[in-house]
Amino acid sequence: MTTARFLMFASEALVGVALITHIFLPANFAIAFTVSDRAVGIPIRWFVPLLLISVAGVFSTAALVKMGWTLAHVSVSS
């Protein structure tokens, strides 16, 4: 399995894990961020899946760049 295919597979698996964690995480816990003098709370049920989907997006983008790089450097015989 090539690196690009593995990265695409890993990104799809991370999205699946994100959906499962969204279902099973409790809704009443939050992560608090302080922005200047205000505290902003994001429910952990949203934060963890969004983090996993963001990592999956990075993996997918890296795989697409790798695939494009490989296609750009294929020698064509005339």
ABEGO torsion letter per residue (X at the ends): XBAAAAAAAAAAAAAAAAAAAAAABBAABBBBBBBEABBBBBBAAAAAAAAAAAAAAAAAAAAAAAAAAAAAABBBBX
